[in-house]
Structures are given as structure tokens and as C-alpha cells.
Amino acid sequence: MIDKLAAISERYNELNEELSSASTAADQNKYAQLMKERSSLEEIVSKYEVYADALSQLADNKAMLEEESDDDFRSMILDDIESLSEMLEKIETELKILLLPKDPNDDKNVIVEIRAGVGGEEAALFSASLLRMYIRYAERHRWKAEMLSVNETGIGGIKEAVFQIIGKGAYSKLKYESGTHRVQRVPETESSGRIHTSASTVAVLAEAEDVEVEINQNDLRIDVFRSSGNGGQSVNTTDSAVRVTHLPTGIVISCQDEKSQLKNKDKALKILKAKLYELEQRKQAESIALDRKSQVGSGDRSERIRTYNFPQGRVTDHRANLTLYKLETVLDGELDEFIDTLTTNDQAEKLASSAS
């Protein structure tokens, strides 16, 4: 572990040197990549420096202990050694966690989808409560929540809602929310006071990266021709109109609005790039749809990650084996206790797996 930490520290110093001599104007993409890599190493290097300093202090104390004969001083040194040993043990665990392979999506923004499952209008009303819960959670973390689409019912419920949460590390926290959320409560329309069980599904998807569209000039056929107006009347007498054909996809774009052939070509290529980007987005959407389907299950009441029991005022996360008797607080966006427990459990499983 020490060798790995030393190598990371060395790379961090190299990045600092590269950044100090790099010019943002020369290559903004490269500069941004260097900054991103340095940022990803910052926490572990900082923690390693504390660890190395504590190791050095421990070695000095042990050396002093061998030379010291005064009982009072020896007692003080032994206390320091014990304190440093406990500190090192804690930092070592933290460093092991930091060295675990990271989910590449953890720093990304998320797109959250909530859909009413089994339970009719009661499930739709619960979906509206979940929507508010996540928006409040985003506000607590000073993230931005932006509604993308919503299908409301007539009495305040939501059949489905899709929204984006923009904030560094949003996926690392909210990825544990994917699955079926079950609610147990007495509906307002229930005169007998019988508890109903309903469910809503939640899917948390990492925001897809922008796709850089690069066009191979060999994939293009560019034809020029004379522009013409309504009824075939000549607009000009030069070959300024441009038709661009993308051979791999068969997409054809024609532009003749400008008098300049170069401007018409630029416009056609811009439109072609937009269309190719749209194709790539469609592929990503199909991949996301498969991901979402694997996350949320069928929306049946029996498939659940968390249960919200209104009569007892409790919320139980079945994965973390954690029950909190503060339903209103949780629905107001206070999810950190659940999420922190799930994160810790996940890290413990990964540490155990890496050790075996």
C-alpha cells in the first residue's frame, strides 16, 4: 500500500509541475484534464501526507523510548505512541477505502425517474412525496434540481416524473436510491381506517457525457450547384449551394440560404453534426433504458429497498437493516443517515473482497 501511495504522491507532484508550466490558451482540453486528474488525487495525497508524518513521529517516539530512563518521560512517550498508533490505524483504513477502484460515474450529475407502481392513486400521491423528498435533499446539498418532464394526476399525485440534479458527487450519493420504494398508510378516502400498501419505483441514472462528433472527411460527398428560388427562378449565377452526403449513414443536408458557398458548407456541416449527435444520443438512450429496467424491477410491492410506514412514523431501509423513527424528517430530504450507512456497507464489502 505504501508503494502505491508513494507513486500517487509522485504523480500528483508531476501534475503540479505540468500545470504550472501549461497554458490554458494553448490547449484548454488538456489543461482541464490535468486539473481533473489532480483533483481526483488531492484527497488521497493529503491523507497520505498526514499518515507519513504520523509514521515519522511514531518512529521518533520509539527511538526516544529506548534512550529515555526517566519513568515520567517514558510514560508520556508511551501515551504518544498509543495515540499515534490508534491514529495510524484509522488513517490506514481511510486510505484503503480511498484506494478502492472508484465508480467512474460518481462525480456526475444524475437524472432521476420516479414512476407510480402498484397502488393506483395512492401510489401516485406517494410518488409526489418522493419527488419533493429528492428536491429537498438536493437543496440541502446546494445542488440544482431541474424538472424535465412530469405527468400529474388530478388530485396532486404523479404518474411519472423525470428530473435532473446537478451537483458534484450527486451520483455517488443518489445511486443507492434506485429500486422500489414501498409506502404503508391509510388513504384519506379509506373510511374504515385500513392500511394500504403501495409502491413507486425510482431510477437514478448518471448523466451521459456530451458526445464529441468528429466527421471523417472521407465519409463525406460534397456537391455544389446553383441556388434557385420559388418556381425555379435563379437566385444567383454561381455554384454557391451545397449538398453534403454522409456516406455511412446516408444523411443528406442541402444549404442554399447564403450567397457564399463556404457559408452554406459550414451550415450544412453544423446541421449534419447535430443529426449525428442525435443518433448517438438515441443509442445512449437505449442503453439507459436497459439500465433503468435493470434497476427498478417491476414496481411490485414485494420488491422493495425501503418502506415508509406512516402509522408508526418509521422508515426502514431493508438493505442497510436500518430503521429510523423520523418519517417526516426523511420525507423532508434528510436522507444522509441511510445513504452514509449504505456507502459504508458498500466500502466494507469492497475492502473484504480486495483482501480475500
VEXKE-225876 format. One record per residue (C-alpha): residue in one letter; x, z, y. Coordinates in nm, 2 decimals, always signed. Example, Ala and Ser with C-alpha at 12.3 -4.5 7.8 and 13.67 -1.06 7.14 Angstrom:
// VEXKE-225876
  residu      xx      zz      yy
       a   +1.23   +0.78   -0.45
       s   +1.37   +0.71   -0.11
END
This chain:
// VEXKE-225876
  residu      xx      zz      yy
       m   +0.00   +0.00   +0.00
       i   +0.28   +0.09   +0.24
       d   +0.44   -0.26   +0.19
       k   +0.11   -0.43   +0.26
       l   +0.06   -0.22   +0.58
       a   +0.42   -0.29   +0.70
       a   +0.35   -0.66   +0.65
       i   +0.03   -0.64   +0.85
       s   +0.21   -0.45   +1.13
       e   +0.48   -0.71   +1.14
       r   +0.22   -0.99   +1.16
       y   +0.05   -0.80   +1.45
       n   +0.37   -0.79   +1.64
       e   +0.43   -1.16   +1.58
       l   +0.08   -1.23   +1.72
       n   +0.15   -1.03   +2.03
       e   +0.47   -1.24   +2.09
       e   +0.28   -1.56   +2.03
       l   +0.00   -1.46   +2.27
       s   +0.24   -1.35   +2.54
       s   +0.41   -1.70   +2.54
       a   +0.09   -1.90   +2.47
       s   -0.10   -2.08   +2.74
       t   -0.48   -2.07   +2.73
       a   -0.50   -2.40   +2.92
       a   -0.27   -2.58   +2.67
       d   -0.48   -2.51   +2.36
       q   -0.79   -2.29   +2.41
       n   -0.89   -2.31   +2.04
       k   -0.55   -2.19   +1.91
       y   -0.54   -1.91   +2.17
       a   -0.89   -1.80   +2.07
       q   -0.79   -1.80   +1.70
       l   -0.48   -1.59   +1.77
       m   -0.69   -1.34   +1.97
       k   -0.94   -1.32   +1.69
       e   -0.67   -1.26   +1.43
       r   -0.50   -0.99   +1.64
       s   -0.84   -0.82   +1.70
       s   -0.90   -0.81   +1.32
       l   -0.57   -0.63   +1.26
       e   -0.58   -0.39   +1.56
       e   -0.77   -0.10   +1.39
       i   -0.56   -0.10   +1.08
       v   -0.23   -0.12   +1.27
       s   -0.34   +0.16   +1.50
       k   -0.43   +0.37   +1.19
       y   -0.11   +0.28   +1.02
       e   +0.10   +0.40   +1.32
       v   -0.08   +0.74   +1.31
       y   -0.01   +0.75   +0.93
       a   +0.36   +0.66   +0.97
       d   +0.40   +0.92   +1.24
       a   +0.24   +1.19   +1.03
       l   +0.46   +1.09   +0.73
       s   +0.77   +1.13   +0.96
       q   +0.65   +1.47   +1.08
       l   +0.59   +1.58   +0.72
       a   +0.94   +1.48   +0.62
       d   +1.09   +1.67   +0.91
       n   +0.89   +1.98   +0.83
       k   +1.00   +1.97   +0.47
       a   +1.37   +1.93   +0.58
       m   +1.33   +2.23   +0.82
       l   +1.17   +2.44   +0.55
       e   +1.48   +2.40   +0.33
       e   +1.71   +2.52   +0.61
       e   +1.49   +2.80   +0.75
       s   +1.53   +3.15   +0.62
       d   +1.30   +3.34   +0.87
       d   +0.98   +3.42   +0.69
       d   +0.76   +3.39   +1.01
       f   +0.90   +3.04   +1.09
       r   +0.87   +2.94   +0.72
       s   +0.50   +3.04   +0.73
       m   +0.44   +2.83   +1.04
       i   +0.62   +2.53   +0.88
       l   +0.41   +2.57   +0.57
       d   +0.09   +2.57   +0.77
       d   +0.20   +2.25   +0.94
       i   +0.29   +2.09   +0.61
       e   -0.06   +2.18   +0.47
       s   -0.23   +2.04   +0.78
       l   -0.03   +1.72   +0.78
       s   -0.09   +1.67   +0.40
       e   -0.46   +1.70   +0.45
       m   -0.45   +1.46   +0.74
       l   -0.24   +1.21   +0.55
       e   -0.49   +1.22   +0.25
       k   -0.78   +1.15   +0.49
       i   -0.60   +0.86   +0.67
       e   -0.48   +0.72   +0.34
       t   -0.85   +0.69   +0.22
       e   -0.94   +0.53   +0.56
       l   -0.65   +0.28   +0.52
       k   -0.76   +0.19   +0.17
       i   -1.10   +0.11   +0.30
       l   -0.96   -0.10   +0.58
       l   -0.75   -0.29   +0.33
       l   -1.06   -0.39   +0.12
       p   -1.15   -0.76   +0.14
       k   -1.39   -0.80   +0.43
       d   -1.71   -0.99   +0.43
       p   -1.64   -1.29   +0.65
       n   -1.98   -1.26   +0.79
       d   -1.96   -0.90   +0.91
       d   -1.89   -0.97   +1.28
       k   -2.16   -1.24   +1.31
       n   -2.49   -1.23   +1.48
       v   -2.79   -1.23   +1.25
       i   -3.13   -1.40   +1.21
       v   -3.39   -1.16   +1.07
       e   -3.71   -1.28   +0.90
       i   -4.00   -1.04   +0.83
       r   -4.29   -1.15   +0.62
       a   -4.60   -0.96   +0.52
       g   -4.62   -0.93   +0.14
       v   -4.88   -0.77   -0.08
       g   -5.15   -0.58   +0.11
       g   -5.33   -0.82   +0.34
       e   -5.39   -0.70   +0.70
       e   -5.22   -0.36   +0.62
       a   -4.90   -0.54   +0.53
       a   -4.92   -0.75   +0.85
       l   -4.96   -0.43   +1.06
       f   -4.66   -0.28   +0.88
       s   -4.46   -0.60   +0.94
       a   -4.53   -0.54   +1.32
       s   -4.39   -0.19   +1.28
       l   -4.07   -0.32   +1.11
       l   -4.03   -0.58   +1.39
       r   -4.04   -0.30   +1.65
       m   -3.80   -0.09   +1.44
       y   -3.53   -0.35   +1.44
       i   -3.57   -0.44   +1.80
       r   -3.53   -0.07   +1.89
       y   -3.23   -0.05   +1.66
       a   -3.07   -0.34   +1.84
       e   -3.14   -0.18   +2.18
       r   -2.98   +0.15   +2.05
       h   -2.66   -0.05   +1.98
       r   -2.69   -0.25   +2.30
       w   -2.74   -0.57   +2.12
       k   -2.97   -0.85   +2.23
       a   -3.28   -0.93   +2.04
       e   -3.44   -1.28   +2.08
       m   -3.76   -1.38   +1.92
       l   -3.75   -1.73   +1.76
       s   -4.10   -1.75   +1.61
       v   -4.39   -1.52   +1.53
       n   -4.73   -1.57   +1.35
       e   -4.96   -1.29   +1.47
       t   -5.29   -1.18   +1.33
       g   -5.59   -1.09   +1.55
       i   -5.55   -0.71   +1.54
       g   -5.18   -0.66   +1.61
       g   -5.04   -0.75   +1.28
       i   -4.77   -1.01   +1.20
       k   -4.78   -1.25   +0.91
       e   -4.42   -1.35   +0.98
       a   -4.16   -1.31   +1.25
       v   -3.82   -1.47   +1.29
       f   -3.58   -1.33   +1.55
       q   -3.21   -1.32   +1.63
       i   -2.99   -1.02   +1.70
       i   -2.68   -1.10   +1.90
       g   -2.40   -0.84   +1.89
       k   -2.06   -0.79   +1.74
       g   -2.09   -0.65   +1.39
       a   -2.47   -0.70   +1.36
       y   -2.44   -0.84   +1.01
       s   -2.22   -0.57   +0.89
       k   -2.49   -0.31   +0.97
       l   -2.81   -0.50   +0.91
       k   -2.72   -0.68   +0.58
       y   -2.84   -0.37   +0.39
       e   -3.19   -0.42   +0.53
       s   -3.26   -0.72   +0.31
       g   -3.53   -0.67   +0.05
       t   -3.88   -0.54   +0.00
       h   -4.00   -0.25   +0.23
       r   -4.30   -0.06   +0.09
       v   -4.55   +0.14   +0.30
       q   -4.79   +0.41   +0.18
       r   -5.06   +0.52   +0.43
       v   -5.43   +0.55   +0.49
       p   -5.56   +0.24   +0.67
       e   -5.77   +0.30   +0.98
       t   -6.05   +0.11   +0.81
       e   -6.04   +0.33   +0.50
       s   -6.33   +0.57   +0.52
       s   -6.26   +0.76   +0.20
       g   -5.90   +0.85   +0.30
       r   -5.75   +0.68   +0.01
       i   -5.37   +0.59   +0.05
       h   -5.30   +0.22   +0.02
       t   -4.96   +0.08   -0.08
       s   -4.85   -0.25   +0.09
       a   -4.52   -0.43   +0.13
       s   -4.32   -0.65   +0.36
       t   -4.01   -0.85   +0.29
       v   -3.70   -0.86   +0.52
       a   -3.42   -1.12   +0.50
       v   -3.11   -1.07   +0.71
       l   -2.91   -1.39   +0.74
       a   -2.57   -1.44   +0.90
       e   -2.59   -1.68   +1.19
       a   -2.44   -2.02   +1.09
       e   -2.13   -2.13   +1.27
       d   -2.15   -2.43   +1.50
       v   -2.05   -2.73   +1.31
       e   -1.79   -2.94   +1.48
       v   -1.89   -3.31   +1.44
       e   -1.59   -3.53   +1.41
       i   -1.66   -3.90   +1.38
       n   -1.41   -4.12   +1.19
       q   -1.38   -4.44   +1.39
       n   -1.35   -4.63   +1.07
       d   -1.71   -4.52   +0.99
       l   -1.85   -4.70   +1.29
       r   -1.96   -5.05   +1.36
       i   -1.99   -5.12   +1.73
       d   -2.18   -5.43   +1.86
       v   -2.22   -5.53   +2.22
       f   -2.49   -5.75   +2.36
       r   -2.67   -5.83   +2.68
       s   -2.92   -5.59   +2.81
       s   -3.28   -5.71   +2.85
       g   -3.58   -5.57   +3.04
       n   -3.95   -5.59   +2.97
       g   -4.07   -5.92   +2.84
       g   -3.72   -6.03   +2.77
       q   -3.62   -6.07   +3.13
       s   -3.25   -6.05   +3.18
       v   -3.13   -5.73   +3.34
       n   -2.77   -5.85   +3.38
       t   -2.55   -6.13   +3.27
       t   -2.27   -5.92   +3.10
       d   -2.25   -5.78   +2.75
       s   -2.30   -5.42   +2.86
       a   -2.55   -5.30   +2.59
       v   -2.40   -5.12   +2.29
       r   -2.53   -5.07   +1.94
       v   -2.34   -4.81   +1.73
       t   -2.40   -4.80   +1.35
       h   -2.27   -4.51   +1.15
       l   -2.20   -4.67   +0.82
       p   -2.20   -4.36   +0.58
       t   -2.55   -4.26   +0.70
       g   -2.69   -4.58   +0.82
       i   -2.79   -4.42   +1.16
       v   -2.82   -4.68   +1.43
       i   -2.81   -4.60   +1.81
       s   -2.86   -4.85   +2.08
       c   -2.80   -4.79   +2.45
       q   -2.85   -5.03   +2.74
       d   -2.96   -4.80   +3.03
       e   -2.62   -4.82   +3.21
       k   -2.46   -5.13   +3.36
       s   -2.13   -5.01   +3.22
       q   -2.05   -5.09   +2.86
       l   -1.83   -4.78   +2.84
       k   -2.10   -4.55   +2.97
       n   -2.35   -4.70   +2.72
       k   -2.10   -4.64   +2.44
       d   -2.04   -4.28   +2.54
       k   -2.42   -4.22   +2.55
       a   -2.46   -4.38   +2.21
       l   -2.18   -4.17   +2.06
       k   -2.33   -3.85   +2.21
       i   -2.67   -3.92   +2.05
       l   -2.50   -4.01   +1.72
       k   -2.31   -3.68   +1.72
       a   -2.64   -3.49   +1.79
       k   -2.80   -3.67   +1.50
       l   -2.51   -3.59   +1.26
       y   -2.52   -3.23   +1.37
       e   -2.89   -3.22   +1.30
       l   -2.82   -3.35   +0.95
       e   -2.55   -3.07   +0.90
       q   -2.80   -2.81   +1.02
       r   -3.05   -2.93   +0.77
       k   -2.80   -2.88   +0.49
       q   -2.73   -2.53   +0.62
       a   -3.10   -2.45   +0.64
       e   -3.15   -2.55   +0.28
       s   -2.86   -2.32   +0.18
       i   -3.00   -2.04   +0.39
       a   -3.34   -2.08   +0.23
       l   -3.19   -2.03   -0.11
       d   -3.00   -1.73   +0.02
       r   -3.32   -1.58   +0.17
       k   -3.51   -1.64   -0.15
       s   -3.25   -1.45   -0.35
       q   -3.26   -1.16   -0.10
       v   -3.63   -1.08   -0.06
       g   -3.77   -1.12   -0.41
       s   -4.14   -1.18   -0.45
       g   -4.27   -0.92   -0.20
       d   -4.44   -0.73   -0.47
       r   -4.49   -0.35   -0.42
       s   -4.28   -0.27   -0.73
       e   -3.97   -0.44   -0.58
       r   -3.86   -0.21   -0.31
       i   -3.54   -0.09   -0.13
       r   -3.72   +0.16   +0.09
       t   -4.05   +0.34   +0.10
       y   -4.22   +0.46   +0.42
       n   -4.47   +0.74   +0.33
       f   -4.69   +0.82   +0.63
       p   -4.89   +1.12   +0.48
       q   -4.57   +1.30   +0.41
       g   -4.38   +1.17   +0.71
       r   -4.09   +1.07   +0.49
       v   -3.87   +0.76   +0.44
       t   -3.69   +0.71   +0.11
       d   -3.41   +0.46   +0.05
       h   -3.40   +0.40   -0.32
       r   -3.05   +0.25   -0.33
       a   -2.89   +0.54   -0.14
       n   -3.11   +0.81   -0.31
       l   -3.17   +0.94   +0.04
       t   -3.50   +1.08   +0.17
       l   -3.54   +1.17   +0.54
       y   -3.85   +1.35   +0.67
       k   -3.85   +1.19   +1.01
       l   -4.06   +0.88   +0.97
       e   -4.14   +0.83   +1.34
       t   -3.78   +0.86   +1.44
       v   -3.68   +0.60   +1.18
       l   -3.96   +0.36   +1.29
       d   -3.82   +0.40   +1.64
       g   -3.50   +0.24   +1.53
       e   -3.29   +0.54   +1.41
       l   -3.15   +0.37   +1.10
       d   -2.79   +0.48   +1.12
       e   -2.81   +0.76   +0.86
       f   -2.94   +0.51   +0.60
       i   -2.70   +0.24   +0.69
       d   -2.40   +0.47   +0.71
       t   -2.48   +0.61   +0.36
       l   -2.52   +0.26   +0.22
       t   -2.19   +0.15   +0.38
       t   -2.01   +0.45   +0.24
       n   -2.15   +0.39   -0.11
       d   -2.06   +0.02   -0.09
       q   -1.70   +0.11   +0.01
       a   -1.67   +0.37   -0.27
       e   -1.78   +0.12   -0.53
       k   -1.52   -0.13   -0.40
       l   -1.25   +0.13   -0.40
       a   -1.33   +0.23   -0.75
       s   -1.34   -0.14   -0.86
       s   -1.00   -0.21   -0.69
       a   -0.84   +0.10   -0.86
       s   -0.96   +0.01   -1.21
END
